């Protein structure tokens, strides 16, 4: 039987780590909410969407 080797523990997928962190933030907010669902405004607040919109982004058509 062949067992795959372990990956180098120092290799990290930074995008995946950010997504995991954001998902965790949403889960915490959902658990603390009194409603069945988070509103779009609350999700934006948790994910700090307004701050992201203030940063310069790609130009027209998604090109930088």
PyMOL Python script that loads the backbone (N, CA, C, O; Angstrom):
from pymol import cmd

cmd.read_pdbstr("""\
ATOM      1  N   UNK A   1       0.840  -1.164   0.000  1.00  0.00           N
ATOM      2  CA  UNK A   1       0.000   0.000   0.000  1.00  0.00           C
ATOM      3  C   UNK A   1       0.892   1.236   0.000  1.00  0.00           C
ATOM      4  O   UNK A   1       1.879   1.307   0.732  1.00  0.00           O
ATOM      5  N   UNK A   2       0.520   2.229  -0.852  1.00  0.00           N
ATOM      6  CA  UNK A   2       1.277   3.479  -0.936  1.00  0.00           C
ATOM      7  C   UNK A   2       0.569   4.558  -0.130  1.00  0.00           C
ATOM      8  O   UNK A   2      -0.621   4.809  -0.319  1.00  0.00           O
ATOM      9  N   UNK A   3       1.303   5.183   0.758  1.00  0.00           N
ATOM     10  CA  UNK A   3       0.754   6.270   1.561  1.00  0.00           C
ATOM     11  C   UNK A   3       1.379   7.567   1.075  1.00  0.00           C
ATOM     12  O   UNK A   3       2.600   7.688   0.984  1.00  0.00           O
ATOM     13  N   UNK A   4       0.534   8.524   0.768  1.00  0.00           N
ATOM     14  CA  UNK A   4       1.039   9.811   0.296  1.00  0.00           C
ATOM     15  C   UNK A   4       1.843  10.488   1.388  1.00  0.00           C
ATOM     16  O   UNK A   4       1.496  10.417   2.567  1.00  0.00           O
ATOM     17  N   UNK A   5       2.917  11.144   0.986  1.00  0.00           N
ATOM     18  CA  UNK A   5       3.754  11.867   1.937  1.00  0.00           C
ATOM     19  C   UNK A   5       3.053  13.106   2.463  1.00  0.00           C
ATOM     20  O   UNK A   5       2.113  13.614   1.851  1.00  0.00           O
ATOM     21  N   UNK A   6       3.510  13.571   3.575  1.00  0.00           N
ATOM     22  CA  UNK A   6       2.930  14.769   4.158  1.00  0.00           C
ATOM     23  C   UNK A   6       3.455  16.000   3.434  1.00  0.00           C
ATOM     24  O   UNK A   6       4.610  16.044   3.009  1.00  0.00           O
ATOM     25  N   UNK A   7       2.596  16.987   3.304  1.00  0.00           N
ATOM     26  CA  UNK A   7       3.029  18.246   2.713  1.00  0.00           C
ATOM     27  C   UNK A   7       3.868  19.010   3.722  1.00  0.00           C
ATOM     28  O   UNK A   7       3.784  18.790   4.930  1.00  0.00           O
ATOM     29  N   UNK A   8       4.666  19.898   3.200  1.00  0.00           N
ATOM     30  CA  UNK A   8       5.475  20.755   4.043  1.00  0.00           C
ATOM     31  C   UNK A   8       4.545  21.598   4.916  1.00  0.00           C
ATOM     32  O   UNK A   8       3.706  22.323   4.381  1.00  0.00           O
ATOM     33  N   UNK A   9       4.666  21.525   6.235  1.00  0.00           N
ATOM     34  CA  UNK A   9       3.730  22.246   7.107  1.00  0.00           C
ATOM     35  C   UNK A   9       3.840  23.767   7.011  1.00  0.00           C
ATOM     36  O   UNK A   9       2.956  24.474   7.496  1.00  0.00           O
ATOM     37  N   UNK A  10       4.899  24.282   6.401  1.00  0.00           N
ATOM     38  CA  UNK A  10       5.051  25.735   6.296  1.00  0.00           C
ATOM     39  C   UNK A  10       4.367  26.297   5.056  1.00  0.00           C
ATOM     40  O   UNK A  10       4.274  27.516   4.909  1.00  0.00           O
ATOM     41  N   UNK A  11       3.891  25.441   4.167  1.00  0.00           N
ATOM     42  CA  UNK A  11       3.202  25.903   2.967  1.00  0.00           C
ATOM     43  C   UNK A  11       1.777  26.274   3.360  1.00  0.00           C
ATOM     44  O   UNK A  11       1.070  25.485   3.986  1.00  0.00           O
ATOM     45  N   UNK A  12       1.358  27.502   2.981  1.00  0.00           N
ATOM     46  CA  UNK A  12       0.028  27.964   3.341  1.00  0.00           C
ATOM     47  C   UNK A  12      -0.659  28.544   2.117  1.00  0.00           C
ATOM     48  O   UNK A  12      -0.028  29.191   1.282  1.00  0.00           O
ATOM     49  N   UNK A  13      -1.923  28.310   2.024  1.00  0.00           N
ATOM     50  CA  UNK A  13      -2.747  28.918   0.986  1.00  0.00           C
ATOM     51  C   UNK A  13      -3.396  30.137   1.624  1.00  0.00           C
ATOM     52  O   UNK A  13      -4.388  30.010   2.342  1.00  0.00           O
ATOM     53  N   UNK A  14      -2.842  31.316   1.367  1.00  0.00           N
ATOM     54  CA  UNK A  14      -3.300  32.526   2.046  1.00  0.00           C
ATOM     55  C   UNK A  14      -4.743  32.876   1.701  1.00  0.00           C
ATOM     56  O   UNK A  14      -5.473  33.381   2.554  1.00  0.00           O
ATOM     57  N   UNK A  15      -5.161  32.620   0.476  1.00  0.00           N
ATOM     58  CA  UNK A  15      -6.547  32.904   0.089  1.00  0.00           C
ATOM     59  C   UNK A  15      -7.491  32.000   0.880  1.00  0.00           C
ATOM     60  O   UNK A  15      -8.514  32.461   1.384  1.00  0.00           O
ATOM     61  N   UNK A  16      -7.156  30.738   0.987  1.00  0.00           N
ATOM     62  CA  UNK A  16      -7.996  29.803   1.743  1.00  0.00           C
ATOM     63  C   UNK A  16      -8.063  30.201   3.214  1.00  0.00           C
ATOM     64  O   UNK A  16      -9.121  30.099   3.834  1.00  0.00           O
ATOM     65  N   UNK A  17      -6.950  30.652   3.775  1.00  0.00           N
ATOM     66  CA  UNK A  17      -6.947  31.061   5.179  1.00  0.00           C
ATOM     67  C   UNK A  17      -7.847  32.273   5.402  1.00  0.00           C
ATOM     68  O   UNK A  17      -8.540  32.344   6.417  1.00  0.00           O
ATOM     69  N   UNK A  18      -7.847  33.220   4.477  1.00  0.00           N
ATOM     70  CA  UNK A  18      -8.724  34.388   4.586  1.00  0.00           C
ATOM     71  C   UNK A  18     -10.186  33.951   4.480  1.00  0.00           C
ATOM     72  O   UNK A  18     -11.030  34.418   5.245  1.00  0.00           O
ATOM     73  N   UNK A  19     -10.486  33.060   3.540  1.00  0.00           N
ATOM     74  CA  UNK A  19     -11.859  32.578   3.384  1.00  0.00           C
ATOM     75  C   UNK A  19     -12.328  31.836   4.631  1.00  0.00           C
ATOM     76  O   UNK A  19     -13.479  31.985   5.042  1.00  0.00           O
ATOM     77  N   UNK A  20     -11.466  31.053   5.227  1.00  0.00           N
ATOM     78  CA  UNK A  20     -11.810  30.338   6.452  1.00  0.00           C
ATOM     79  C   UNK A  20     -12.083  31.335   7.573  1.00  0.00           C
ATOM     80  O   UNK A  20     -13.035  31.164   8.334  1.00  0.00           O
ATOM     81  N   UNK A  21     -11.264  32.365   7.679  1.00  0.00           N
ATOM     82  CA  UNK A  21     -11.450  33.391   8.703  1.00  0.00           C
ATOM     83  C   UNK A  21     -12.782  34.113   8.518  1.00  0.00           C
ATOM     84  O   UNK A  21     -13.514  34.316   9.486  1.00  0.00           O
ATOM     85  N   UNK A  22     -13.102  34.500   7.288  1.00  0.00           N
ATOM     86  CA  UNK A  22     -14.362  35.193   7.018  1.00  0.00           C
ATOM     87  C   UNK A  22     -15.569  34.294   7.304  1.00  0.00           C
ATOM     88  O   UNK A  22     -16.576  34.750   7.844  1.00  0.00           O
ATOM     89  N   UNK A  23     -15.459  33.031   6.942  1.00  0.00           N
ATOM     90  CA  UNK A  23     -16.536  32.082   7.222  1.00  0.00           C
ATOM     91  C   UNK A  23     -16.747  31.949   8.726  1.00  0.00           C
ATOM     92  O   UNK A  23     -17.882  31.891   9.197  1.00  0.00           O
ATOM     93  N   UNK A  24     -15.664  31.903   9.465  1.00  0.00           N
ATOM     94  CA  UNK A  24     -15.759  31.837  10.916  1.00  0.00           C
ATOM     95  C   UNK A  24     -16.440  33.063  11.502  1.00  0.00           C
ATOM     96  O   UNK A  24     -17.260  32.952  12.414  1.00  0.00           O
ATOM     97  N   UNK A  25     -16.096  34.239  10.972  1.00  0.00           N
ATOM     98  CA  UNK A  25     -16.736  35.472  11.433  1.00  0.00           C
ATOM     99  C   UNK A  25     -18.242  35.440  11.179  1.00  0.00           C
ATOM    100  O   UNK A  25     -19.035  35.856  12.023  1.00  0.00           O
ATOM    101  N   UNK A  26     -18.624  34.940  10.004  1.00  0.00           N
ATOM    102  CA  UNK A  26     -20.055  34.833   9.694  1.00  0.00           C
ATOM    103  C   UNK A  26     -20.755  33.836  10.609  1.00  0.00           C
ATOM    104  O   UNK A  26     -21.888  34.068  11.030  1.00  0.00           O
ATOM    105  N   UNK A  27     -20.091  32.735  10.916  1.00  0.00           N
ATOM    106  CA  UNK A  27     -20.683  31.730  11.800  1.00  0.00           C
ATOM    107  C   UNK A  27     -20.881  32.296  13.200  1.00  0.00           C
ATOM    108  O   UNK A  27     -21.906  32.039  13.832  1.00  0.00           O
ATOM    109  N   UNK A  28     -19.915  33.062  13.687  1.00  0.00           N
ATOM    110  CA  UNK A  28     -20.031  33.674  15.011  1.00  0.00           C
ATOM    111  C   UNK A  28     -21.188  34.666  15.025  1.00  0.00           C
ATOM    112  O   UNK A  28     -21.981  34.687  15.966  1.00  0.00           O
ATOM    113  N   UNK A  29     -21.282  35.491  13.978  1.00  0.00           N
ATOM    114  CA  UNK A  29     -22.371  36.472  13.902  1.00  0.00           C
ATOM    115  C   UNK A  29     -23.721  35.775  13.819  1.00  0.00           C
ATOM    116  O   UNK A  29     -24.685  36.215  14.447  1.00  0.00           O
ATOM    117  N   UNK A  30     -23.799  34.703  13.057  1.00  0.00           N
ATOM    118  CA  UNK A  30     -25.063  33.976  12.920  1.00  0.00           C
ATOM    119  C   UNK A  30     -25.468  33.338  14.252  1.00  0.00           C
ATOM    120  O   UNK A  30     -26.646  33.333  14.607  1.00  0.00           O
ATOM    121  N   UNK A  31     -24.507  32.809  14.973  1.00  0.00           N
ATOM    122  CA  UNK A  31     -24.810  32.180  16.260  1.00  0.00           C
ATOM    123  C   UNK A  31     -25.292  33.210  17.278  1.00  0.00           C
ATOM    124  O   UNK A  31     -26.111  32.896  18.142  1.00  0.00           O
ATOM    125  N   UNK A  32     -24.789  34.425  17.177  1.00  0.00           N
ATOM    126  CA  UNK A  32     -25.161  35.471  18.130  1.00  0.00           C
ATOM    127  C   UNK A  32     -26.446  36.192  17.736  1.00  0.00           C
ATOM    128  O   UNK A  32     -27.027  36.911  18.550  1.00  0.00           O
ATOM    129  N   UNK A  33     -26.891  36.008  16.506  1.00  0.00           N
ATOM    130  CA  UNK A  33     -28.074  36.721  16.017  1.00  0.00           C
ATOM    131  C   UNK A  33     -29.344  36.130  16.606  1.00  0.00           C
ATOM    132  O   UNK A  33     -29.432  34.928  16.858  1.00  0.00           O
ATOM    133  N   UNK A  34     -30.316  36.990  16.816  1.00  0.00           N
ATOM    134  CA  UNK A  34     -31.599  36.529  17.317  1.00  0.00           C
ATOM    135  C   UNK A  34     -32.527  36.074  16.209  1.00  0.00           C
ATOM    136  O   UNK A  34     -33.534  35.413  16.463  1.00  0.00           O
ATOM    137  N   UNK A  35     -32.186  36.429  14.976  1.00  0.00           N
ATOM    138  CA  UNK A  35     -33.021  36.068  13.827  1.00  0.00           C
ATOM    139  C   UNK A  35     -32.574  34.729  13.249  1.00  0.00           C
ATOM    140  O   UNK A  35     -31.526  34.192  13.607  1.00  0.00           O
ATOM    141  N   UNK A  36     -33.407  34.204  12.339  1.00  0.00           N
ATOM    142  CA  UNK A  36     -33.045  32.960  11.661  1.00  0.00           C
ATOM    143  C   UNK A  36     -31.938  33.170  10.634  1.00  0.00           C
ATOM    144  O   UNK A  36     -31.143  32.266  10.376  1.00  0.00           O
ATOM    145  N   UNK A  37     -31.890  34.369  10.048  1.00  0.00           N
ATOM    146  CA  UNK A  37     -30.904  34.674   9.003  1.00  0.00           C
ATOM    147  C   UNK A  37     -30.292  36.032   9.261  1.00  0.00           C
ATOM    148  O   UNK A  37     -30.908  36.911   9.863  1.00  0.00           O
ATOM    149  N   UNK A  38     -29.053  36.184   8.789  1.00  0.00           N
ATOM    150  CA  UNK A  38     -28.415  37.496   8.851  1.00  0.00           C
ATOM    151  C   UNK A  38     -28.895  38.333   7.675  1.00  0.00           C
ATOM    152  O   UNK A  38     -29.029  37.829   6.560  1.00  0.00           O
ATOM    153  N   UNK A  39     -29.152  39.600   7.923  1.00  0.00           N
ATOM    154  CA  UNK A  39     -29.539  40.489   6.833  1.00  0.00           C
ATOM    155  C   UNK A  39     -28.314  40.774   5.967  1.00  0.00           C
ATOM    156  O   UNK A  39     -27.177  40.579   6.395  1.00  0.00           O
ATOM    157  N   UNK A  40     -28.562  41.229   4.767  1.00  0.00           N
ATOM    158  CA  UNK A  40     -27.455  41.586   3.864  1.00  0.00           C
ATOM    159  C   UNK A  40     -26.592  42.673   4.483  1.00  0.00           C
ATOM    160  O   UNK A  40     -25.367  42.653   4.357  1.00  0.00           O
ATOM    161  N   UNK A  41     -27.239  43.627   5.156  1.00  0.00           N
ATOM    162  CA  UNK A  41     -26.478  44.700   5.804  1.00  0.00           C
ATOM    163  C   UNK A  41     -25.580  44.154   6.915  1.00  0.00           C
ATOM    164  O   UNK A  41     -24.443  44.599   7.069  1.00  0.00           O
ATOM    165  N   UNK A  42     -26.084  43.198   7.685  1.00  0.00           N
ATOM    166  CA  UNK A  42     -25.284  42.608   8.764  1.00  0.00           C
ATOM    167  C   UNK A  42     -24.128  41.799   8.196  1.00  0.00           C
ATOM    168  O   UNK A  42     -23.022  41.839   8.735  1.00  0.00           O
ATOM    169  N   UNK A  43     -24.365  41.075   7.128  1.00  0.00           N
ATOM    170  CA  UNK A  43     -23.294  40.317   6.476  1.00  0.00           C
ATOM    171  C   UNK A  43     -22.216  41.268   5.983  1.00  0.00           C
ATOM    172  O   UNK A  43     -21.026  41.018   6.176  1.00  0.00           O
ATOM    173  N   UNK A  44     -22.631  42.367   5.343  1.00  0.00           N
ATOM    174  CA  UNK A  44     -21.664  43.367   4.880  1.00  0.00           C
ATOM    175  C   UNK A  44     -20.867  43.936   6.042  1.00  0.00           C
ATOM    176  O   UNK A  44     -19.663  44.165   5.925  1.00  0.00           O
ATOM    177  N   UNK A  45     -21.543  44.164   7.165  1.00  0.00           N
ATOM    178  CA  UNK A  45     -20.870  44.702   8.345  1.00  0.00           C
ATOM    179  C   UNK A  45     -19.839  43.705   8.876  1.00  0.00           C
ATOM    180  O   UNK A  45     -18.707  44.082   9.179  1.00  0.00           O
ATOM    181  N   UNK A  46     -20.228  42.442   8.986  1.00  0.00           N
ATOM    182  CA  UNK A  46     -19.322  41.408   9.493  1.00  0.00           C
ATOM    183  C   UNK A  46     -18.112  41.252   8.580  1.00  0.00           C
ATOM    184  O   UNK A  46     -16.983  41.106   9.048  1.00  0.00           O
ATOM    185  N   UNK A  47     -18.360  41.284   7.275  1.00  0.00           N
ATOM    186  CA  UNK A  47     -17.274  41.093   6.310  1.00  0.00           C
ATOM    187  C   UNK A  47     -16.528  42.387   6.011  1.00  0.00           C
ATOM    188  O   UNK A  47     -15.572  42.384   5.235  1.00  0.00           O
ATOM    189  N   UNK A  48     -16.957  43.497   6.621  1.00  0.00           N
ATOM    190  CA  UNK A  48     -16.320  44.795   6.444  1.00  0.00           C
ATOM    191  C   UNK A  48     -16.279  45.200   4.969  1.00  0.00           C
ATOM    192  O   UNK A  48     -15.262  45.668   4.456  1.00  0.00           O
ATOM    193  N   UNK A  49     -17.420  45.002   4.311  1.00  0.00           N
ATOM    194  CA  UNK A  49     -17.516  45.255   2.874  1.00  0.00           C
ATOM    195  C   UNK A  49     -17.333  46.728   2.540  1.00  0.00           C
ATOM    196  O   UNK A  49     -16.701  47.054   1.535  1.00  0.00           O
ATOM    197  N   UNK A  50     -17.870  47.624   3.359  1.00  0.00           N
ATOM    198  CA  UNK A  50     -17.743  49.054   3.074  1.00  0.00           C
ATOM    199  C   UNK A  50     -16.290  49.484   3.011  1.00  0.00           C
ATOM    200  O   UNK A  50     -15.925  50.308   2.172  1.00  0.00           O
ATOM    201  N   UNK A  51     -15.454  48.939   3.886  1.00  0.00           N
ATOM    202  CA  UNK A  51     -14.036  49.278   3.866  1.00  0.00           C
ATOM    203  C   UNK A  51     -13.387  48.804   2.572  1.00  0.00           C
ATOM    204  O   UNK A  51     -12.519  49.484   2.025  1.00  0.00           O
ATOM    205  N   UNK A  52     -13.806  47.634   2.079  1.00  0.00           N
ATOM    206  CA  UNK A  52     -13.250  47.120   0.826  1.00  0.00           C
ATOM    207  C   UNK A  52     -13.665  47.987  -0.353  1.00  0.00           C
ATOM    208  O   UNK A  52     -12.883  48.171  -1.285  1.00  0.00           O
ATOM    209  N   UNK A  53     -14.869  48.518  -0.329  1.00  0.00           N
ATOM    210  CA  UNK A  53     -15.353  49.349  -1.428  1.00  0.00           C
ATOM    211  C   UNK A  53     -14.624  50.680  -1.486  1.00  0.00           C
ATOM    212  O   UNK A  53     -14.537  51.291  -2.551  1.00  0.00           O
ATOM    213  N   UNK A  54     -14.100  51.137  -0.360  1.00  0.00           N
ATOM    214  CA  UNK A  54     -13.399  52.414  -0.318  1.00  0.00           C
ATOM    215  C   UNK A  54     -12.007  52.313  -0.933  1.00  0.00           C
ATOM    216  O   UNK A  54     -11.436  53.323  -1.342  1.00  0.00           O
ATOM    217  N   UNK A  55     -11.470  51.123  -0.999  1.00  0.00           N
ATOM    218  CA  UNK A  55     -10.144  50.929  -1.583  1.00  0.00           C
ATOM    219  C   UNK A  55     -10.234  50.978  -3.100  1.00  0.00           C
ATOM    220  O   UNK A  55     -11.234  50.548  -3.675  1.00  0.00           O
ATOM    221  N   UNK A  56      -9.200  51.497  -3.753  1.00  0.00           N
ATOM    222  CA  UNK A  56      -9.212  51.473  -5.224  1.00  0.00           C
ATOM    223  C   UNK A  56      -9.199  50.040  -5.726  1.00  0.00           C
ATOM    224  O   UNK A  56      -8.445  49.199  -5.236  1.00  0.00           O
ATOM    225  N   UNK A  57     -10.022  49.787  -6.684  1.00  0.00           N
ATOM    226  CA  UNK A  57     -10.122  48.445  -7.236  1.00  0.00           C
ATOM    227  C   UNK A  57      -9.786  48.417  -8.700  1.00  0.00           C
ATOM    228  O   UNK A  57      -9.203  49.361  -9.233  1.00  0.00           O
ATOM    229  N   UNK A  58     -10.154  47.332  -9.356  1.00  0.00           N
ATOM    230  CA  UNK A  58      -9.875  47.217 -10.787  1.00  0.00           C
ATOM    231  C   UNK A  58     -10.630  48.273 -11.575  1.00  0.00           C
ATOM    232  O   UNK A  58     -11.668  48.777 -11.146  1.00  0.00           O
ATOM    233  N   UNK A  59     -10.095  48.584 -12.707  1.00  0.00           N
ATOM    234  CA  UNK A  59     -10.723  49.570 -13.583  1.00  0.00           C
ATOM    235  C   UNK A  59     -11.941  49.011 -14.279  1.00  0.00           C
ATOM    236  O   UNK A  59     -12.397  47.921 -13.934  1.00  0.00           O
ATOM    237  N   UNK A  60     -12.480  49.722 -15.246  1.00  0.00           N
ATOM    238  CA  UNK A  60     -13.671  49.265 -15.973  1.00  0.00           C
ATOM    239  C   UNK A  60     -13.452  47.888 -16.581  1.00  0.00           C
ATOM    240  O   UNK A  60     -12.382  47.570 -17.100  1.00  0.00           O
ATOM    241  N   UNK A  61     -14.487  47.097 -16.499  1.00  0.00           N
ATOM    242  CA  UNK A  61     -14.410  45.753 -17.086  1.00  0.00           C
ATOM    243  C   UNK A  61     -13.589  44.779 -16.266  1.00  0.00           C
ATOM    244  O   UNK A  61     -13.289  43.681 -16.733  1.00  0.00           O
ATOM    245  N   UNK A  62     -13.217  45.162 -15.041  1.00  0.00           N
ATOM    246  CA  UNK A  62     -12.451  44.279 -14.184  1.00  0.00           C
ATOM    247  C   UNK A  62     -10.973  44.268 -14.485  1.00  0.00           C
ATOM    248  O   UNK A  62     -10.242  43.455 -13.920  1.00  0.00           O
ATOM    249  N   UNK A  63     -10.509  45.138 -15.350  1.00  0.00           N
ATOM    250  CA  UNK A  63      -9.088  45.183 -15.684  1.00  0.00           C
ATOM    251  C   UNK A  63      -8.385  46.182 -14.796  1.00  0.00           C
ATOM    252  O   UNK A  63      -8.951  47.217 -14.442  1.00  0.00           O
ATOM    253  N   UNK A  64      -7.158  45.878 -14.436  1.00  0.00           N
ATOM    254  CA  UNK A  64      -6.392  46.803 -13.609  1.00  0.00           C
ATOM    255  C   UNK A  64      -5.467  47.640 -14.441  1.00  0.00           C
ATOM    256  O   UNK A  64      -4.741  48.478 -13.905  1.00  0.00           O
TER     257      UNK A  64
END
""", "prot")
cmd.dss("prot")
cmd.show_as("cartoon", "prot")
cmd.util.cbc("prot")
cmd.orient("prot")
